[in-house]
Amino acid sequence: MANKTEKLYANLRARALGSVPGQPFLSFRAIMTDYSVSQSTVTKATQRLVEEGLLRKHIGKEMEITEEILKHRGDASPILCLALPHWQSDWYSLIEHHFFDMADKLNYELEILRYDWRLRVPHHLPQTGINAMVLVADTRMLSSEDLRRVDEFEIPYVVFGRNLSGMAVNCVSSDGEYAGAKAAHLLVDLGHRSLAVIISQPLSESISDRIKGFRQYCELHNINAEIIDCKIVNGDFAPQKVYRTLLERFQSGKPSFSGLFTLCEISAKSIYRACAETGIRLPQDLSVVAIGESWQPEYMIPPLTTIGSDLSAMVRESVRILTGPEARGPNFAHRLMKPCLMKRDSTAPFRIGKNIL
């Protein structure tokens, strides 16, 4: 009986996929007659098609073809699942916007899955028709157990925004070391010789890479680079800690550095406030550059200079990997994309004679 059910299911599924959405499907009696099977066998086979969303039952035993069949056809656009932590974040919103914006250009359909951030990775998919997944994880280190759970979905996936080059997984991220070096290069090119980087986020691979790139550039050019660690851990309200850390330093005198690199644009607002309350002028007394991608830096006073991810390029590369031969390994793609500099009014040339202690 099981073999009869499987065979009937396969035949009916092929027939459904060749139909038009909204079209009535064969009746139970017609299926029983055409395929010489019992009503029980028809019930079991059609129930699977209903559960997959290919058929819709009406009153009695009437059934209708659904639009879900379009997602299962060979000529259909692939369905990508964008899995995002369920957490309010401008960064997550920007990623979602770019994936939606480029869906038509890159010929894919998008499903959004917001998973419990405490789980670190999603534990389920929204539907059976998903062809591939883009996984956006938070800043915590992903373990082999986390990736094993994602592997159980048995679909290709890319970890987005994280450099996991040491792991057997496809990943696309912005080059953190390059971003840090670019920030240092900008400030040094403007004549600043006393710099600082403020650790304004919990430490992670990407944050460590940004700090490393900044410090290496400074070391190669014999530039003093101070590290200001706000000791932020997951769960802290980072802007408040950054504000209090700098306010305490600035209240005791002007900073000993003329250029400051912060690892997140959100913390830049805390820097602005601490400076305003202690009489430090931006950019006359202090030039500030931040990692940032949102629209907000342009509307700060003064507009904030940022180094941001090229999200369009990252989306394109993720889709290219998921729809190409690299999707399922055995060789995994690790792509580092170069970030972009948006120079605004929070950075300016160093003026000889500044009151730097």
Backbone torsions as a table, in degrees:
resi	resn	phi	psi	omega
1	MET	NA	-38.2	179.9
2	ALA	-62.6	-39.9	179.7
3	ASN	-66.6	-38.1	177.6
4	LYS	-63.9	-41.7	180.0
5	THR	-63.9	-44.5	-179.7
6	GLU	-62.7	-43.1	-179.6
7	LYS	-65.0	-43.1	178.7
8	LEU	-65.0	-42.0	178.5
9	TYR	-57.6	-45.6	-179.4
10	ALA	-62.9	-41.9	179.8
11	ASN	-66.5	-43.4	-179.0
12	LEU	-69.0	-36.2	179.1
13	ARG	-64.3	-44.4	178.2
14	ALA	-62.0	-38.1	179.9
15	ARG	-67.7	-40.0	179.3
16	ALA	-64.4	-42.4	-178.8
17	LEU	-66.4	-21.3	178.0
18	GLY	-91.8	5.0	-177.4
19	SER	-98.0	-176.0	-179.1
20	VAL	-109.2	133.4	177.9
21	PRO	-54.3	135.9	-178.9
22	GLY	92.7	-12.9	-178.7
23	GLN	-77.2	139.5	176.2
24	PRO	-63.1	142.7	177.7
25	PHE	-95.2	170.1	179.2
26	LEU	-56.1	143.6	175.3
27	SER	-76.3	163.1	177.1
28	PHE	-55.3	-44.9	-177.0
29	ARG	-63.3	-40.8	179.7
30	ALA	-65.0	-39.4	179.4
31	ILE	-65.5	-43.6	-179.7
32	MET	-60.5	-39.8	-178.7
33	THR	-72.4	-46.9	-175.3
34	ASP	-66.0	-35.6	-172.5
35	TYR	-111.2	2.4	177.0
36	SER	53.7	52.9	179.7
37	VAL	-127.5	165.7	-179.7
38	SER	-81.5	165.8	177.8
39	GLN	-63.2	-35.8	179.1
40	SER	-62.4	-41.3	179.1
41	THR	-65.9	-40.8	178.4
42	VAL	-62.8	-42.7	-179.1
43	THR	-60.4	-45.7	-178.4
44	LYS	-66.5	-42.4	-177.9
45	ALA	-68.7	-44.5	-178.0
46	THR	-71.0	-29.2	179.1
47	GLN	-63.3	-36.6	176.9
48	ARG	-63.0	-40.3	179.5
49	LEU	-68.1	-34.0	176.0
50	VAL	-67.1	-43.6	-179.8
51	GLU	-64.5	-32.2	177.3
52	GLU	-78.5	-9.0	178.6
53	GLY	86.2	7.0	-179.1
54	LEU	-80.7	-28.4	178.0
55	LEU	-121.6	151.4	176.4
56	ARG	-124.4	127.6	-180.0
57	LYS	-86.8	142.3	173.3
58	HIS	-113.2	-170.2	-179.9
59	ILE	-59.7	140.2	-176.7
60	GLY	76.7	-134.9	-177.7
61	LYS	-116.7	16.1	178.0
62	GLU	-74.1	141.5	-178.7
63	MET	-132.6	154.4	-176.4
64	GLU	-134.8	142.9	175.8
65	ILE	-70.7	134.4	179.1
66	THR	-101.3	168.6	178.2
67	GLU	-70.7	-10.7	179.7
68	GLU	-60.6	-25.1	-178.7
69	ILE	-61.7	-28.2	-178.3
70	LEU	-63.6	-27.6	-178.4
71	LYS	-80.5	-11.7	-176.2
72	HIS	-106.6	-3.9	-179.3
73	ARG	-77.6	153.7	-177.8
74	GLY	-63.7	-28.4	-177.9
75	ASP	-94.6	7.0	-177.7
76	ALA	-78.6	154.2	175.6
77	SER	-67.6	142.7	178.3
78	PRO	-64.8	147.8	178.4
79	ILE	-101.5	116.7	178.1
80	LEU	-100.4	135.4	174.1
81	CYS	-99.3	119.8	174.5
82	LEU	-96.2	106.9	-177.1
83	ALA	-95.9	117.3	-176.5
84	LEU	-121.4	141.1	173.1
85	PRO	-59.6	138.7	178.4
86	HIS	-78.0	84.9	-174.7
87	TRP	-155.6	135.0	-180.0
88	GLN	-68.5	120.7	-175.8
89	SER	-158.8	129.7	175.4
90	ASP	-62.5	-34.7	-179.3
91	TRP	-63.6	-46.3	178.8
92	TYR	-64.4	-38.6	179.4
93	SER	-64.7	-38.7	178.2
94	LEU	-65.1	-42.2	178.6
95	ILE	-60.9	-46.9	179.9
96	GLU	-59.9	-43.9	179.5
97	HIS	-59.2	-45.0	-177.3
98	HIS	-68.3	-37.6	178.2
99	PHE	-67.8	-38.9	175.9
100	PHE	-66.5	-42.3	-175.8
101	ASP	-63.4	-31.2	-174.2
102	MET	-101.5	4.9	-176.9
103	ALA	-60.9	-46.7	-179.5
104	ASP	-68.6	-39.1	-178.5
105	LYS	-64.7	-37.1	-175.7
106	LEU	-102.5	3.8	172.7
107	ASN	61.5	58.9	171.9
108	TYR	-142.6	158.2	172.7
109	GLU	-102.2	149.0	-173.1
110	LEU	-120.8	131.0	170.9
111	GLU	-116.0	134.9	180.0
112	ILE	-101.8	130.5	174.7
113	LEU	-122.0	118.6	175.9
114	ARG	-103.7	111.1	-175.5
115	TYR	-104.4	158.5	-179.9
116	ASP	-62.1	116.1	-175.7
117	TRP	-61.4	-23.7	-179.5
118	ARG	-70.3	-18.0	179.6
119	LEU	-83.6	-12.0	178.0
120	ARG	76.4	-39.0	176.2
121	VAL	-141.4	157.8	177.8
122	PRO	-66.1	148.1	179.3
123	HIS	-107.3	0.0	177.6
124	HIS	-156.3	163.6	174.9
125	LEU	-107.2	153.9	-175.9
126	PRO	-72.0	-24.4	-178.4
127	GLN	-161.5	166.8	-175.4
128	THR	-80.1	-14.8	-175.3
129	GLY	-85.0	6.3	-179.1
130	ILE	-68.1	130.6	179.3
131	ASN	-94.6	-30.1	-177.5
132	ALA	-160.7	165.1	-176.5
133	MET	-134.3	141.0	169.4
134	VAL	-107.1	114.1	-176.0
135	LEU	-99.4	118.1	173.5
136	VAL	-102.2	114.4	-179.1
137	ALA	-105.9	160.2	177.5
138	ASP	-78.2	-168.6	-171.0
139	THR	-78.2	-9.2	-178.0
140	ARG	-70.5	153.4	179.7
141	MET	-65.9	128.9	175.1
142	LEU	-81.9	135.9	-179.7
143	SER	-98.0	167.6	176.5
144	SER	-62.7	-30.2	177.7
145	GLU	-68.1	-38.9	175.9
146	ASP	-59.3	-46.9	-177.8
147	LEU	-69.9	-32.5	176.9
148	ARG	-62.3	-39.0	179.2
149	ARG	-64.2	-40.6	178.6
150	VAL	-68.4	-37.3	178.0
151	ASP	-58.1	-29.2	-177.7
152	GLU	-65.2	-17.7	176.5
153	PHE	-69.9	-19.9	177.6
154	GLU	58.4	40.0	172.4
155	ILE	-132.6	153.7	176.6
156	PRO	-62.9	146.8	176.1
157	TYR	-149.9	157.6	176.9
158	VAL	-126.4	132.9	172.1
159	VAL	-85.5	121.0	-171.6
160	PHE	-100.5	128.6	174.6
161	GLY	85.4	7.6	179.5
162	ARG	-129.5	133.4	177.0
163	ASN	-89.6	100.4	-179.0
164	LEU	-115.1	46.9	-174.3
165	SER	-62.8	-18.8	-179.9
166	GLY	-89.0	3.9	-176.0
167	MET	-121.3	156.4	-179.5
168	ALA	-81.8	73.9	-177.2
169	VAL	-155.9	145.8	173.6
170	ASN	-74.3	135.3	178.3
171	CYS	-147.6	147.5	177.0
172	VAL	-132.3	125.1	-178.4
173	SER	-149.2	166.5	173.0
174	SER	-79.6	145.7	-177.5
175	ASP	-75.5	100.8	-175.8
176	GLY	-65.6	-41.5	179.3
177	GLU	-63.1	-41.7	178.8
178	TYR	-63.4	-39.4	179.3
179	ALA	-62.2	-44.8	178.7
180	GLY	-63.8	-42.5	178.7
181	ALA	-65.5	-35.9	-179.6
182	LYS	-66.8	-37.8	177.1
183	ALA	-63.4	-45.7	179.1
184	ALA	-63.9	-42.5	-179.8
185	HIS	-59.4	-43.7	179.8
186	LEU	-59.3	-48.8	-176.8
187	LEU	-66.9	-40.9	178.7
188	VAL	-66.6	-40.7	179.4
189	ASP	-62.3	-26.2	177.9
190	LEU	-85.4	0.8	175.4
191	GLY	99.3	2.9	-179.0
192	HIS	-78.7	136.0	-178.2
193	ARG	-122.3	-6.9	174.7
194	SER	-123.2	109.2	-173.1
195	LEU	-120.4	164.6	175.5
196	ALA	-146.5	150.5	172.3
197	VAL	-122.6	130.1	-178.4
198	ILE	-103.3	124.8	-179.9
199	ILE	-82.1	96.4	-170.1
200	SER	-106.9	12.8	179.5
201	GLN	-141.0	158.9	172.7
202	PRO	-59.9	142.9	-178.5
203	LEU	-65.1	136.3	177.5
204	SER	-150.8	-179.0	179.2
205	GLU	-60.4	-47.5	-175.8
206	SER	-67.1	-39.7	179.0
207	ILE	-65.5	-44.0	178.7
208	SER	-61.9	-37.8	178.8
209	ASP	-63.4	-41.2	179.9
210	ARG	-63.8	-43.6	178.8
211	ILE	-63.5	-43.1	-178.8
212	LYS	-60.8	-46.5	179.8
213	GLY	-62.1	-41.2	179.4
214	PHE	-63.3	-47.5	-176.5
215	ARG	-68.3	-38.7	-179.5
216	GLN	-64.0	-42.5	179.2
217	TYR	-62.4	-43.5	-180.0
218	CYS	-62.9	-41.9	-179.2
219	GLU	-63.4	-41.5	-179.8
220	LEU	-66.0	-23.4	-178.0
221	HIS	-110.8	17.0	177.1
222	ASN	54.1	43.5	179.5
223	ILE	-106.4	135.8	177.1
224	ASN	-73.1	126.8	-179.7
225	ALA	-127.4	109.6	179.4
226	GLU	-87.1	142.8	176.4
227	ILE	-105.1	121.7	176.5
228	ILE	-109.3	106.3	-176.5
229	ASP	-98.4	115.5	179.0
230	CYS	-84.0	0.6	176.4
231	LYS	54.1	49.7	-179.4
232	ILE	-90.0	133.7	176.8
233	VAL	-121.9	166.9	179.6
234	ASN	-57.6	131.7	-179.1
235	GLY	102.6	-18.7	177.2
236	ASP	-73.0	153.2	170.4
237	PHE	-88.9	94.0	-170.3
238	ALA	-56.7	-45.2	-177.8
239	PRO	-55.7	-37.8	-179.3
240	GLN	-66.9	-41.7	-180.0
241	LYS	-66.9	-39.4	178.4
242	VAL	-63.7	-45.4	-179.8
243	TYR	-59.1	-48.5	-177.2
244	ARG	-66.9	-37.7	179.1
245	THR	-62.3	-47.2	-177.5
246	LEU	-75.4	-36.2	179.0
247	LEU	-59.8	-43.2	179.7
248	GLU	-62.9	-40.6	179.3
249	ARG	-68.5	-45.5	-174.2
250	PHE	-72.7	-27.0	179.2
251	GLN	-68.0	-22.2	-179.9
252	SER	-91.3	1.0	178.4
253	GLY	144.6	166.1	-179.9
254	LYS	-63.4	152.7	-176.9
255	PRO	-65.1	154.0	178.6
256	SER	-86.6	7.8	179.7
257	PHE	-129.9	152.0	-179.6
258	SER	-108.3	-8.7	178.2
259	GLY	-132.6	132.6	-176.1
260	LEU	-128.1	130.4	177.7
261	PHE	-110.7	123.6	176.7
262	THR	-114.7	144.9	-168.9
263	LEU	-84.0	-0.4	-179.4
264	CYS	-157.0	136.2	-177.3
265	GLU	-63.5	-27.6	180.0
266	ILE	-61.5	-39.5	-179.6
267	SER	-70.1	-19.6	179.4
268	ALA	-62.5	-32.5	178.4
269	LYS	-64.3	-36.2	176.3
270	SER	-66.8	-38.0	177.8
271	ILE	-63.9	-44.9	179.3
272	TYR	-58.3	-44.2	-177.8
273	ARG	-66.6	-45.0	179.7
274	ALA	-60.7	-39.2	178.8
275	CYS	-67.3	-44.1	-178.4
276	ALA	-61.6	-37.1	-176.3
277	GLU	-80.4	-11.5	-179.4
278	THR	-119.2	11.1	174.5
279	GLY	77.0	17.7	177.7
280	ILE	-90.3	122.3	-175.9
281	ARG	-90.5	139.0	176.7
282	LEU	-111.5	125.2	3.8
283	PRO	-100.3	10.1	-173.8
284	GLN	-59.8	-42.4	179.9
285	ASP	-98.7	-26.2	-175.6
286	LEU	-149.5	126.0	174.0
287	SER	-94.8	135.4	-176.9
288	VAL	-125.2	131.8	174.7
289	VAL	-130.8	140.8	-174.3
290	ALA	-132.7	156.8	166.2
291	ILE	-77.4	127.3	-179.1
292	GLY	-171.0	148.2	-178.6
293	GLU	-127.9	-13.6	-171.5
294	SER	-81.2	179.0	179.9
295	TRP	-78.8	-15.5	-170.5
296	GLN	-65.4	-39.4	-176.8
297	PRO	-55.5	-31.7	-178.6
298	GLU	-65.6	-23.3	-174.9
299	TYR	-106.3	8.2	172.8
300	MET	-79.0	163.9	-179.8
301	ILE	-122.0	110.6	-5.3
302	PRO	-74.3	158.9	177.0
303	PRO	-53.3	136.8	-171.0
304	LEU	-86.9	129.9	172.9
305	THR	-72.9	129.4	-176.9
306	THR	-131.5	157.8	170.7
307	ILE	-121.6	112.8	-171.3
308	GLY	-125.1	159.8	177.8
309	SER	-67.9	144.5	171.4
310	ASP	-85.8	86.5	-172.5
311	LEU	-64.2	-35.6	178.7
312	SER	-61.1	-44.0	178.9
313	ALA	-65.4	-37.3	179.8
314	MET	-67.9	-38.4	177.0
315	VAL	-64.2	-47.0	179.9
316	ARG	-57.9	-44.1	-178.1
317	GLU	-68.1	-38.0	178.4
318	SER	-63.0	-46.0	-179.6
319	VAL	-66.1	-38.9	179.3
320	ARG	-61.2	-42.2	179.0
321	ILE	-64.8	-45.2	-174.6
322	LEU	-70.7	-22.9	-179.5
323	THR	-106.2	6.9	-178.8
324	GLY	-114.6	-173.1	-176.6
325	PRO	-67.5	-17.1	-179.1
326	GLU	-78.1	-9.8	-169.8
327	ALA	-55.0	-41.2	-174.0
328	ARG	-112.8	17.9	178.8
329	GLY	76.7	-163.6	7.3
330	PRO	-77.3	-12.3	176.2
331	ASN	-94.2	125.8	-174.5
332	PHE	-97.0	146.6	-178.2
333	ALA	-91.3	127.8	175.3
334	HIS	-122.6	103.1	-173.7
335	ARG	-109.6	127.1	174.3
336	LEU	-110.5	117.3	-177.5
337	MET	-98.2	140.0	-178.4
338	LYS	-72.9	128.8	178.0
339	PRO	-75.5	165.8	-176.0
340	CYS	-111.8	141.9	176.7
341	LEU	-94.1	129.1	172.8
342	MET	-116.7	97.0	-175.7
343	LYS	-82.3	123.2	-179.9
344	ARG	-129.0	-158.8	-167.9
345	ASP	-87.7	3.3	178.7
346	SER	-83.4	-5.0	176.5
347	THR	-122.9	141.9	-178.5
348	ALA	-153.1	161.1	178.2
349	PRO	-58.9	145.2	177.0
350	PHE	-67.7	133.2	179.0
351	ARG	-102.1	123.7	177.5
352	ILE	-61.6	133.5	-179.9
353	GLY	102.3	1.9	175.1
354	LYS	-60.8	148.3	179.8
355	ASN	-84.2	74.9	178.1
356	ILE	-104.2	123.1	-177.0
357	LEU	-78.0	NA	NA
